[in-house]
């Protein structure tokens, strides 16, 4: 649970209270979701928020218990900077940002809240930043390259050239004996063909 807000509505005979709760859920292995639940009781609001958060879970790409690269999530006037950190750094975050990252299973990260500190906007900006993350396989598929080419381990084209050489090598390999059939006495382009004597040669004789 990230935040609980109480709203009072003035009616004839007194006040009527309702509650809204921002809840985050995650499996600690890269999946996390955030949602808000509203009800007349706190327990019902938390239950509704948890159910909605489970239905809206997303997959967060991770690299050694941190994020692959730096991103900035935005929502309204709130911005949240998410920056990868080395092992042992911990989760340098506060409020809803910390709750979301810990639920996702991220253990080392640097964050900074910029702009509005409204809890609703902050959690949505955090989720926007996590949605921007992509894996190296996603970039390779989008650019039509292999993973080593994207990482700069091989020059562009080398990875695909190696993959294309395999079918050519298989096609050039000799086939098993007995599979080829030869046509006997078939004329080829290199074999000269004798032409019949012309009529002019017969008349001279």
GUMAR-63860 format. One record per atom (N, C-alpha, C): residue in three letters; atom name; x negated, y negated, z negated. Coordinates in Angstrom, 2 decimals. Atoms other than C-alpha are relative to their C-alpha. Layout:
N
     r    a         u         v         w
   ALA   CA         X         Y         Z
...
//
This chain:
205
     r    a         u         v         w
   UNK    N     -0.84      1.19      0.00
   UNK   CA      0.00      0.00      0.00
   UNK    C     -0.88     -1.25      0.00
   UNK    N      0.83      1.19     -0.16
   UNK   CA     -1.37     -3.39      1.03
   UNK    C      0.60     -1.20     -0.72
   UNK    N     -0.61      1.20      0.58
   UNK   CA      1.14     -6.01     -0.05
   UNK    C      1.50      0.24     -0.20
   UNK    N     -1.44     -0.05      0.27
   UNK   CA      4.63     -6.31     -1.60
   UNK    C      0.50     -1.43     -0.16
   UNK    N     -0.58      1.35      0.06
   UNK   CA      6.79     -9.38     -1.13
   UNK    C      1.45      0.10     -0.47
   UNK    N     -1.37      0.03      0.51
   UNK   CA     10.00    -10.18     -3.02
   UNK    C      0.74     -1.21      0.56
   UNK    N     -0.82      1.06     -0.58
   UNK   CA     12.75    -12.20     -1.38
   UNK    C      1.29     -0.08     -0.82
   UNK    N     -1.21      0.21      0.78
   UNK   CA     15.64    -13.68     -3.41
   UNK    C      1.03     -0.75      0.84
   UNK    N     -1.10      0.63     -0.72
   UNK   CA     18.94    -14.49     -1.76
   UNK    C      1.06     -0.44     -1.02
   UNK    N     -0.98      0.53      0.96
   UNK   CA     21.30    -16.75     -3.71
   UNK    C      1.40      0.23      0.56
   UNK    N     -1.38     -0.27     -0.39
   UNK   CA     24.89    -15.52     -3.52
   UNK    C      0.91     -0.42     -1.15
   UNK    N     -0.97      0.36      1.03
   UNK   CA     28.06    -16.22     -5.45
   UNK    C     -0.12      0.97     -1.18
   UNK    N      0.13     -0.83      1.18
   UNK   CA     27.50    -14.92     -8.95
   UNK    C     -1.44      0.28     -0.39
   UNK    N      1.39     -0.23      0.40
   UNK   CA     23.68    -14.92     -8.96
   UNK    C     -0.93      0.16      1.19
   UNK    N      1.00     -0.23     -1.05
   UNK   CA     20.67    -13.79     -6.92
   UNK    C     -0.04      1.47      0.39
   UNK    N      0.16     -1.37     -0.51
   UNK   CA     20.17    -10.72     -4.76
   UNK    C     -1.43      0.15      0.50
   UNK    N      1.42     -0.18     -0.34
   UNK   CA     16.59     -9.44     -4.50
   UNK    C     -0.17      1.13      1.03
   UNK    N      0.43     -1.05     -0.94
   UNK   CA     15.05     -7.47     -1.64
   UNK    C     -1.53     -0.03      0.07
   UNK    N      1.46     -0.14      0.01
   UNK   CA     11.49     -6.25     -1.14
   UNK    C     -0.48      0.46      1.37
   UNK    N      0.68     -0.45     -1.22
   UNK   CA      9.16     -5.81      1.82
   UNK    C     -1.40      0.46     -0.39
   UNK    N      1.30     -0.57      0.34
   UNK   CA      6.04     -3.64      1.62
   UNK    C     -0.77      0.32      1.27
   UNK    N      0.91     -0.35     -1.10
   UNK   CA      3.10     -3.37      4.03
   UNK    C     -0.80      1.22     -0.43
   UNK    N      0.60     -1.28      0.37
   UNK   CA      1.83      0.21      3.98
   UNK    C     -0.91      0.48      1.11
   UNK    N      0.89     -0.62     -0.96
   UNK   CA     -1.12      1.86      5.69
   UNK    C     -0.22      1.46     -0.36
   UNK    N      0.25     -1.43      0.19
   UNK   CA     -1.67      5.61      6.14
   UNK    C     -1.09      0.43      0.97
   UNK    N      1.06     -0.52     -0.86
   UNK   CA     -4.59      7.57      7.57
   UNK    C     -0.46      1.35     -0.51
   UNK    N      0.50     -1.32      0.38
   UNK   CA     -6.24     10.98      7.56
   UNK    C     -1.47     -0.02     -0.37
   UNK    N      1.42      0.09      0.32
   UNK   CA     -9.77      9.70      6.91
   UNK    C     -0.91      0.58      1.05
   UNK    N      0.80     -0.59     -1.07
   UNK   CA    -10.93     11.21     10.21
   UNK    C      0.17     -0.75      1.32
   UNK    N     -0.10      0.80     -1.21
   UNK   CA    -10.26      8.39     12.65
   UNK    C      1.40     -0.36      0.41
   UNK    N     -1.38      0.34     -0.33
   UNK   CA     -6.46      8.12     12.64
   UNK    C      0.57     -0.89     -1.10
   UNK    N     -0.52      0.94      0.98
   UNK   CA     -4.70      5.19     10.96
   UNK    C      1.23     -0.69      0.60
   UNK    N     -1.19      0.72     -0.42
   UNK   CA     -1.37      3.39     11.09
   UNK    C      0.42     -0.98     -1.07
   UNK    N     -0.46      1.04      0.92
   UNK   CA      0.17      0.29      9.51
   UNK    C      1.41     -0.40      0.40
   UNK    N     -1.35      0.45     -0.28
   UNK   CA      3.80     -0.77      9.19
   UNK    C      0.59     -0.66     -1.24
   UNK    N     -0.70      0.67      1.10
   UNK   CA      6.25     -2.73      7.04
   UNK    C      1.36      0.64     -0.21
   UNK    N     -1.31     -0.53      0.34
   UNK   CA      9.28     -1.39      5.22
   UNK    C      0.75     -0.99     -0.89
   UNK    N     -0.83      0.93      0.78
   UNK   CA     12.15     -3.41      3.77
   UNK    C      1.16      0.76     -0.64
   UNK    N     -1.10     -0.63      0.71
   UNK   CA     14.71     -2.33      1.16
   UNK    C      0.32     -0.81     -1.25
   UNK    N     -0.38      0.69      1.23
   UNK   CA     16.50     -3.44     -1.98
   UNK    C     -0.79      0.49     -1.22
   UNK    N      0.85     -0.54      1.07
   UNK   CA     14.16     -1.30     -4.10
   UNK    C     -1.42      0.15      0.51
   UNK    N      1.41     -0.08     -0.40
   UNK   CA     10.37     -1.21     -4.10
   UNK    C     -0.35      1.39      0.52
   UNK    N      0.34     -1.36     -0.42
   UNK   CA     10.16      2.56     -3.85
   UNK    C      0.55      0.30      1.39
   UNK    N     -0.56     -0.23     -1.33
   UNK   CA     12.48      2.63     -0.84
   UNK    C     -0.76     -0.77      1.08
   UNK    N      0.76      0.78     -0.97
   UNK   CA     10.52     -0.12      0.88
   UNK    C     -1.34      0.67      0.32
   UNK    N      1.28     -0.70     -0.23
   UNK   CA      7.24      1.78      0.41
   UNK    C      0.23      1.26      0.82
   UNK    N     -0.27     -1.23     -0.75
   UNK   CA      8.81      5.00      1.68
   UNK    C      0.28     -0.30      1.48
   UNK    N     -0.29      0.36     -1.39
   UNK   CA     10.18      3.32      4.81
   UNK    C     -1.26     -0.45      0.74
   UNK    N      1.25      0.44     -0.63
   UNK   CA      6.84      1.63      5.49
   UNK    C     -0.93      1.14      0.31
   UNK    N      0.86     -1.16     -0.25
   UNK   CA      4.95      4.91      5.12
   UNK    C      0.48      0.84      1.17
   UNK    N     -0.52     -0.78     -1.13
   UNK   CA      7.27      6.73      7.53
   UNK    C     -0.26     -0.69      1.33
   UNK    N      0.25      0.74     -1.23
   UNK   CA      6.97      3.99     10.13
   UNK    C     -1.48     -0.03      0.35
   UNK    N      1.44      0.01     -0.26
   UNK   CA      3.18      3.88      9.72
   UNK    C     -0.48      1.33      0.56
   UNK    N      0.37     -1.31     -0.53
   UNK   CA      2.88      7.64     10.33
   UNK    C      0.41      0.15      1.46
   UNK    N     -0.46     -0.08     -1.39
   UNK   CA      4.87      7.26     13.53
   UNK    C     -0.80     -0.89      0.94
   UNK    N      0.75      0.95     -0.84
   UNK   CA      2.59      4.44     14.76
   UNK    C     -1.50      0.15     -0.17
   UNK    N      1.43     -0.20      0.20
   UNK   CA     -0.83      5.98     14.05
   UNK    C     -0.75     -0.02      1.33
   UNK    N      0.86      0.06     -1.17
   UNK   CA     -3.66      5.38     16.51
   UNK    C     -1.31      0.70     -0.31
   UNK    N      1.31     -0.63      0.14
   UNK   CA     -7.03      7.06     17.12
   UNK    C     -1.07     -1.07      0.12
   UNK    N      1.08      0.99      0.04
   UNK   CA    -10.09      4.95     16.21
   UNK    C     -1.31      0.69      0.35
   UNK    N      1.32     -0.58     -0.31
   UNK   CA    -13.41      5.82     17.96
   UNK    C     -1.00     -0.35     -1.09
   UNK    N      0.99      0.20      1.05
   UNK   CA    -16.15      6.27     15.36
   UNK    C     -1.35      0.54      0.42
   UNK    N      1.36     -0.41     -0.29
   UNK   CA    -19.92      6.63     15.51
   UNK    C     -0.78     -0.03     -1.32
   UNK    N      0.74     -0.11      1.25
   UNK   CA    -21.71      7.88     12.38
   UNK    C      0.67     -0.80     -1.12
   UNK    N     -0.80      0.64      1.05
   UNK   CA    -18.94      6.66     10.03
   UNK    C      0.06     -1.51      0.12
   UNK    N     -0.17      1.42     -0.27
   UNK   CA    -18.90      3.19     11.62
   UNK    C      0.62     -0.13      1.37
   UNK    N     -0.59      0.21     -1.31
   UNK   CA    -17.50      1.61     14.77
   UNK    C     -1.10     -0.11      1.05
   UNK    N      1.08      0.00     -1.01
   UNK   CA    -19.39      1.77     18.11
   UNK    C     -0.60     -1.36      0.27
   UNK    N      0.52      1.32     -0.34
   UNK   CA    -19.70     -1.99     18.71
   UNK    C      0.88     -1.07     -0.65
   UNK    N     -0.69      1.10      0.67
   UNK   CA    -18.56     -5.40     17.49
   UNK    C      1.22     -0.45      0.79
   UNK    N     -1.23      0.49     -0.61
   UNK   CA    -15.01     -6.59     18.19
   UNK    C      0.61     -1.07     -0.89
   UNK    N     -0.75      1.03      0.73
   UNK   CA    -12.76     -9.48     17.16
   UNK    C      1.48      0.23      0.29
   UNK    N     -1.44     -0.17     -0.15
   UNK   CA     -9.07     -8.73     16.56
   UNK    C      0.72     -1.30     -0.25
   UNK    N     -0.74      1.25      0.10
   UNK   CA     -6.54    -11.51     16.98
   UNK    C      1.50      0.28     -0.10
   UNK    N     -1.46      0.01      0.05
   UNK   CA     -2.93    -12.01     15.99
   UNK    C      0.43     -1.33     -0.60
   UNK    N     -0.40      1.31      0.47
   UNK   CA     -1.31    -15.40     15.69
   UNK    C     -1.22     -0.89     -0.23
   UNK    N      1.14      0.86      0.33
   UNK   CA     -3.74    -17.76     13.98
   UNK    C     -1.04      0.73     -0.84
   UNK    N      0.97     -0.79      0.77
   UNK   CA     -5.64    -14.92     12.27
   UNK    C     -0.96      0.70      0.95
   UNK    N      1.04     -0.74     -0.71
   UNK   CA     -8.89    -13.41     13.53
   UNK    C     -0.79      0.82     -1.02
   UNK    N      0.77     -0.88      0.88
   UNK   CA    -10.79    -10.50     12.03
   UNK    C     -1.20      0.52      0.79
   UNK    N      1.23     -0.48     -0.62
   UNK   CA    -14.42     -9.78     12.95
   UNK    C     -0.36      1.36     -0.59
   UNK    N      0.42     -1.34      0.42
   UNK   CA    -15.41     -6.10     12.80
   UNK    C     -1.36      0.28      0.64
   UNK    N      1.38     -0.17     -0.47
   UNK   CA    -19.14     -5.37     13.06
   UNK    C     -0.58      1.29     -0.55
   UNK    N      0.57     -1.26      0.50
   UNK   CA    -20.90     -1.97     12.84
   UNK    C     -1.15     -0.27     -0.96
   UNK    N      1.04      0.14      1.01
   UNK   CA    -23.32     -1.43      9.96
   UNK    C     -0.76      1.31     -0.13
   UNK    N      0.85     -1.17      0.18
   UNK   CA    -26.13      0.98      9.09
   UNK    C      0.52      0.85     -1.18
   UNK    N     -0.44     -0.85      1.12
   UNK   CA    -25.54      3.96      6.77
   UNK    C     -0.47     -0.55     -1.34
   UNK    N      0.29      0.52      1.33
   UNK   CA    -25.42      2.94      3.11
   UNK    C      0.51     -1.40     -0.24
   UNK    N     -0.50      1.37      0.17
   UNK   CA    -23.92     -0.50      3.74
   UNK    C      1.30     -0.03     -0.78
   UNK    N     -1.31     -0.01      0.64
   UNK   CA    -20.41      0.41      2.62
   UNK    C      1.00     -0.82      0.80
   UNK    N     -1.07      0.77     -0.65
   UNK   CA    -17.15     -1.29      3.52
   UNK    C      0.00     -1.41     -0.58
   UNK    N      0.04      1.40      0.43
   UNK   CA    -17.74     -5.03      3.27
   UNK    C      1.26     -0.67      0.53
   UNK    N     -1.29      0.55     -0.41
   UNK   CA    -14.11     -6.14      3.45
   UNK    C      0.84     -0.21     -1.24
   UNK    N     -0.89      0.28      1.13
   UNK   CA    -11.25     -7.31      1.27
   UNK    C      1.43      0.08      0.48
   UNK    N     -1.42      0.04     -0.31
   UNK   CA     -7.49     -7.08      1.11
   UNK    C      0.44      1.12      0.92
   UNK    N     -0.54     -0.99     -0.92
   UNK   CA     -5.63     -5.35      3.88
   UNK    C     -1.02      0.58      0.94
   UNK    N      1.03     -0.51     -0.90
   UNK   CA     -8.73     -5.00      6.05
   UNK    C     -0.70      1.20     -0.63
   UNK    N      0.66     -1.11      0.69
   UNK   CA    -10.44     -2.78      3.47
   UNK    C      0.91      1.23     -0.06
   UNK    N     -0.92     -1.13      0.11
   UNK   CA     -7.34     -0.63      2.98
   UNK    C      0.13      0.73      1.34
   UNK    N     -0.15     -0.62     -1.31
   UNK   CA     -6.99     -0.01      6.73
   UNK    C     -1.26      0.77      0.38
   UNK    N      1.26     -0.65     -0.39
   UNK   CA    -10.68      0.81      7.29
   UNK    C     -0.26      1.25     -0.83
   UNK    N      0.20     -1.18      0.84
   UNK   CA    -10.85      3.19      4.33
   UNK    C      0.97      1.11      0.36
   UNK    N     -0.96     -1.02     -0.42
   UNK   CA     -7.69      4.96      5.47
   UNK    C     -0.43      0.66      1.31
   UNK    N      0.47     -0.56     -1.27
   UNK   CA     -9.27      5.43      8.91
   UNK    C     -1.23      0.88     -0.18
   UNK    N      1.19     -0.82      0.23
   UNK   CA    -12.38      7.01      7.38
   UNK    C     -1.30     -0.71      0.32
   UNK    N      1.21      0.77     -0.28
   UNK   CA    -14.85      4.22      8.20
   UNK    C     -0.70     -0.31     -1.32
   UNK    N      0.74      0.13      1.25
   UNK   CA    -17.57      4.11      5.54
   UNK    C     -1.03     -1.13      0.01
   UNK    N      1.02      1.06     -0.08
   UNK   CA    -20.04      1.47      6.81
   UNK    C      0.45     -1.00      1.06
   UNK    N     -0.48      1.03     -0.94
   UNK   CA    -18.82     -1.78      8.36
   UNK    C     -0.10     -1.36     -0.67
   UNK    N      0.00      1.38      0.45
   UNK   CA    -19.11     -5.56      8.06
   UNK    C      1.21     -0.70      0.62
   UNK    N     -1.19      0.69     -0.50
   UNK   CA    -15.99     -7.71      8.38
   UNK    C      0.02     -1.44     -0.50
   UNK    N     -0.20      1.38      0.41
   UNK   CA    -14.97    -11.35      8.17
   UNK    C      1.38     -0.45      0.47
   UNK    N     -1.31      0.52     -0.34
   UNK   CA    -11.48    -12.86      8.05
   UNK    C     -0.14     -1.47      0.37
   UNK    N      0.08      1.37     -0.50
   UNK   CA    -11.17    -16.05     10.09
   UNK    C      1.40     -0.52      0.25
   UNK    N     -1.31      0.59     -0.24
   UNK   CA     -8.23    -18.43     10.31
   UNK    C      0.96      0.31     -1.12
   UNK    N     -1.05     -0.23      0.98
   UNK   CA     -4.96    -17.60      8.57
   UNK    C     -0.28      1.24     -0.83
   UNK    N      0.18     -1.14      0.91
   UNK   CA     -5.12    -15.29      5.54
   UNK    C      1.35      0.66     -0.32
   UNK    N     -1.30     -0.62      0.23
   UNK   CA     -1.46    -14.29      5.77
   UNK    C     -0.13      1.51      0.13
   UNK    N      0.21     -1.45     -0.06
   UNK   CA     -1.36    -10.54      4.96
   UNK    C      0.57      0.67      1.25
   UNK    N     -0.60     -0.59     -1.19
   UNK   CA      0.99     -9.75      7.85
   UNK    C     -0.87     -0.22      1.23
   UNK    N      0.84      0.30     -1.16
   UNK   CA     -1.22    -11.49     10.41
   UNK    C     -1.36      0.69     -0.09
   UNK    N      1.33     -0.60      0.16
   UNK   CA     -4.46    -10.10      8.94
   UNK    C      0.02      1.48      0.37
   UNK    N     -0.04     -1.43     -0.30
   UNK   CA     -3.39     -6.45      9.13
   UNK    C      0.25      0.23      1.49
   UNK    N     -0.26     -0.15     -1.43
   UNK   CA     -2.07     -6.89     12.68
   UNK    C     -1.24     -0.36      0.82
   UNK    N      1.25      0.34     -0.69
   UNK   CA     -5.32     -8.59     13.74
   UNK    C     -1.02      1.13     -0.15
   UNK    N      0.92     -1.13      0.20
   UNK   CA     -7.29     -5.71     12.21
   UNK    C      0.35      1.16      0.92
   UNK    N     -0.41     -1.08     -0.90
   UNK   CA     -5.26     -3.15     14.14
   UNK    C     -0.27     -0.36      1.46
   UNK    N      0.33      0.41     -1.37
   UNK   CA     -5.73     -5.19     17.33
   UNK    C     -1.47      0.23      0.30
   UNK    N      1.42     -0.25     -0.21
   UNK   CA     -9.49     -5.02     16.86
   UNK    C     -0.31      1.48      0.13
   UNK    N      0.24     -1.44     -0.09
   UNK   CA     -9.41     -1.26     16.29
   UNK    C      0.51      0.57      1.32
   UNK    N     -0.51     -0.48     -1.29
   UNK   CA     -7.30     -0.77     19.44
   UNK    C     -0.93     -0.36      1.15
   UNK    N      0.92      0.39     -1.06
   UNK   CA     -9.98     -2.54     21.49
   UNK    C     -1.18      0.96      0.16
   UNK    N      1.17     -0.88     -0.04
   UNK   CA    -12.58      0.13     20.68
   UNK    C      0.21      1.10      1.03
   UNK    N     -0.01     -1.07     -0.99
   UNK   CA    -13.44      2.65     23.42
   UNK    C     -1.23      0.87     -0.19
   UNK    N      1.14     -0.91      0.06
   UNK   CA    -15.72      5.68     23.61
   UNK    C     -0.83     -0.13      1.28
   UNK    N      0.86      0.06     -1.18
   UNK   CA    -18.62      6.05     26.04
   UNK    C      0.59      0.82      1.14
   UNK    N     -0.66     -0.79     -1.05
   UNK   CA    -16.62      8.71     27.89
   UNK    C      1.05     -0.84      0.72
   UNK    N     -1.01      0.86     -0.63
   UNK   CA    -13.85      6.16     28.51
   UNK    C     -0.65     -0.98      0.97
   UNK    N      0.69      0.93     -0.89
   UNK   CA    -16.31      3.64     29.97
   UNK    C     -0.54      0.72      1.23
   UNK    N      0.55     -0.75     -1.13
   UNK   CA    -17.94      6.31     32.14
   UNK    C      1.10      0.35      1.01
   UNK    N     -1.09     -0.34     -0.91
   UNK   CA    -14.59      7.44     33.57
   UNK    C      0.53     -1.24      0.72
   UNK    N     -0.51      1.22     -0.61
   UNK   CA    -13.50      3.85     34.21
   UNK    C     -0.94     -0.53      1.09
   UNK    N      0.98      0.51     -0.96
   UNK   CA    -16.72      2.96     36.07
   UNK    C     -0.43      1.02      1.03
   UNK    N      0.38     -1.03     -0.96
   UNK   CA    -17.05      6.25     37.92
   UNK    C     -1.43      0.46     -0.15
   UNK    N      1.37     -0.42      0.27
   UNK   CA    -20.39      7.10     36.29
   UNK    C      0.00      1.15     -0.98
   UNK    N      0.16     -1.02      1.02
   UNK   CA    -21.72      9.83     34.08
   UNK    C     -0.44     -0.66     -1.31
   UNK    N      0.38      0.55      1.30
   UNK   CA    -22.42      9.36     30.37
   UNK    C     -1.48     -0.39     -0.05
   UNK    N      1.41      0.44      0.01
   UNK   CA    -26.27      9.36     30.80
   UNK    C     -0.23     -1.28      0.79
   UNK    N      0.17      1.23     -0.77
   UNK   CA    -25.93      6.66     33.47
   UNK    C      0.50     -1.22     -0.77
   UNK    N     -0.51      1.12      0.79
   UNK   CA    -23.80      4.46     31.21
   UNK    C     -0.96     -0.36     -1.12
   UNK    N      0.93      0.24      1.10
   UNK   CA    -26.30      4.86     28.37
   UNK    C     -1.37     -0.45      0.48
   UNK    N      1.28      0.42     -0.54
   UNK   CA    -29.20      4.01     30.71
   UNK    C     -1.08      1.05     -0.10
   UNK    N      0.99     -1.06      0.11
   UNK   CA    -30.91      7.38     30.30
   UNK    C     -0.53      0.42      1.36
   UNK    N      0.42     -0.32     -1.36
   UNK   CA    -31.06      7.98     34.07
   UNK    C      0.41     -1.15      0.90
   UNK    N     -0.40      1.07     -0.92
   UNK   CA    -30.95      5.55     37.03
   UNK    C      1.38      0.28      0.58
   UNK    N     -1.32     -0.21     -0.60
   UNK   CA    -27.53      4.99     38.62
   UNK    C     -0.07      0.90      1.23
   UNK    N     -0.03     -0.92     -1.12
   UNK   CA    -26.72      7.80     41.03
   UNK    C     -0.74      1.29     -0.25
   UNK    N      0.78     -1.21      0.24
   UNK   CA    -29.19     10.32     39.59
   UNK    C      0.88      1.10     -0.58
   UNK    N     -0.85     -1.01      0.61
   UNK   CA    -26.58     12.09     37.47
   UNK    C      0.94      0.63      1.00
   UNK    N     -0.92     -0.55     -0.99
   UNK   CA    -24.14     12.45     40.34
   UNK    C     -0.75      0.77      1.08
   UNK    N      0.78     -0.70     -1.02
   UNK   CA    -26.94     13.47     42.77
   UNK    C     -0.35      1.40     -0.48
   UNK    N      0.31     -1.32      0.54
   UNK   CA    -27.89     16.33     40.46
   UNK    C      1.20      0.91      0.02
   UNK    N     -1.20     -0.82     -0.05
   UNK   CA    -24.30     17.49     40.26
   UNK    C      0.33      0.40      1.42
   UNK    N     -0.31     -0.32     -1.40
   UNK   CA    -23.91     17.31     44.07
   UNK    C     -0.99      1.00      0.58
   UNK    N      0.99     -0.93     -0.54
   UNK   CA    -27.10     19.34     44.60
   UNK    C      0.34      1.44     -0.32
   UNK    N     -0.34     -1.37      0.35
   UNK   CA    -25.66     22.39     42.88
   UNK    C      0.84      0.70      1.06
   UNK    N     -0.74     -0.69     -1.06
   UNK   CA    -22.99     23.19     45.52
   UNK    C     -0.82      0.21      1.26
   UNK    N      0.83     -0.17     -1.19
   UNK   CA    -25.55     22.61     48.32
   UNK    C     -0.97      1.16     -0.19
   UNK    N      0.93     -1.11      0.25
   UNK   CA    -28.00     25.01     46.67
   UNK    C      0.73      1.33      0.07
   UNK    N     -0.76     -1.25     -0.07
   UNK   CA    -25.29     27.63     46.31
   UNK    C      0.33      0.35      1.45
   UNK    N     -0.33     -0.27     -1.40
   UNK   CA    -24.34     27.23     49.98
   UNK    C     -1.22      0.45      0.77
   UNK    N      1.22     -0.38     -0.71
   UNK   CA    -27.99     27.56     51.11
   UNK    C     -0.55      1.35     -0.45
   UNK    N      0.50     -1.28      0.49
   UNK   CA    -28.57     30.73     49.06
   UNK    C      0.39      1.12      0.97
   UNK    N     -0.32     -1.10     -0.92
   UNK   CA    -28.75     33.96     51.20
   UNK    C      1.13      0.83     -0.55
   UNK    N     -1.13     -0.82      0.40
   UNK   CA    -25.64     36.04     51.14
   UNK    C     -0.43      1.44     -0.19
   UNK    N      0.32     -1.40      0.27
   UNK   CA    -25.54     39.71     50.10
   UNK    C     -0.06      0.79      1.30
   UNK    N      0.10     -0.79     -1.24
   UNK   CA    -26.56     42.32     52.71
   UNK    C      1.32      0.71      0.29
   UNK    N     -1.22     -0.67     -0.41
   UNK   CA    -23.73     43.76     54.74
   UNK    C      1.17     -0.92      0.18
   UNK    N     -1.12      0.93     -0.12
   UNK   CA    -21.60     40.63     54.65
   UNK    C     -0.01     -0.71      1.34
   UNK    N      0.10      0.68     -1.27
   UNK   CA    -22.87     39.17     57.92
   UNK    C      0.19      1.01      1.13
   UNK    N     -0.22     -0.84     -1.19
   UNK   CA    -21.80     40.62     61.28
   UNK    C     -0.64     -0.69      1.18
   UNK    N      0.70      0.54     -1.17
   UNK   CA    -23.90     40.13     64.40
   UNK    C      0.72      0.46      1.26
   UNK    N     -0.62     -0.31     -1.29
   UNK   CA    -22.48     40.02     67.89
   UNK    C     -1.10      0.35      0.97
   UNK    N      1.06     -0.48     -0.89
   UNK   CA    -24.61     42.08     70.30
   UNK    C      0.19     -0.56      1.41
   UNK    N      0.05      0.44     -1.39
   UNK   CA    -25.62     40.80     73.72
   UNK    C      0.84     -1.25      0.26
   UNK    N     -0.76      1.23     -0.19
   UNK   CA    -23.89     37.48     73.19
   UNK    C     -0.94     -1.08      0.49
   UNK    N      0.91      1.04     -0.51
   UNK   CA    -25.43     34.70     75.28
   UNK    C     -0.01     -1.20     -0.93
   UNK    N      0.16      1.20      0.82
   UNK   CA    -26.76     31.74     73.35
   UNK    C     -0.47     -1.14      0.86
   UNK    N      0.42      1.18     -0.75
   UNK   CA    -27.78     28.27     74.28
   UNK    C     -1.44      0.12      0.47
   UNK    N      1.40     -0.12     -0.36
   UNK   CA    -31.46     29.30     74.38
   UNK    C     -0.23      1.10      1.05
   UNK    N      0.18     -1.11     -0.95
   UNK   CA    -30.95     32.45     76.53
   UNK    C      0.37     -0.46      1.41
   UNK    N     -0.32      0.42     -1.38
   UNK   CA    -31.20     31.66     80.29
   UNK    C      1.00      0.97      0.64
   UNK    N     -1.01     -0.79     -0.69
   UNK   CA    -28.30     32.87     82.39
   UNK    C     -0.29     -0.04      1.50
   UNK    N      0.30     -0.08     -1.43
   UNK   CA    -29.04     34.09     85.97
   UNK    C      1.23     -0.37      0.82
   UNK    N     -1.09      0.44     -0.85
   UNK   CA    -26.95     32.38     88.63
   UNK    C      0.09      0.90      1.24
   UNK    N     -0.12     -0.82     -1.22
   UNK   CA    -25.55     34.41     91.59
   UNK    C     -0.54     -0.75      1.21
   UNK    N      0.54      0.68     -1.21
   UNK   CA    -27.18     33.69     94.99
   UNK    C      1.10     -0.75      0.74
   UNK    N     -0.97      0.84     -0.70
   UNK   CA    -25.44     30.96     96.92
   UNK    C      0.24      0.51      1.42
   UNK    N     -0.33     -0.41     -1.38
   UNK   CA    -23.81     31.39    100.36
   UNK    C     -1.05     -0.49      1.00
   UNK    N      1.00      0.53     -0.91
   UNK   CA    -26.48     29.19    102.02
   UNK    C     -1.20      0.93      0.08
   UNK    N      1.16     -0.91     -0.01
   UNK   CA    -29.23     31.62    100.97
   UNK    C      0.31      1.23      0.83
   UNK    N     -0.36     -1.18     -0.78
   UNK   CA    -27.33     34.57    102.55
   UNK    C     -0.02     -0.30      1.50
   UNK    N     -0.03      0.34     -1.43
   UNK   CA    -26.87     32.73    105.87
   UNK    C     -1.40     -0.13      0.56
   UNK    N      1.38      0.12     -0.48
   UNK   CA    -30.61     32.02    106.12
   UNK    C     -0.60      1.35      0.26
   UNK    N      0.56     -1.30     -0.21
   UNK   CA    -31.37     35.64    105.72
   UNK    C      0.57      0.62      1.28
//
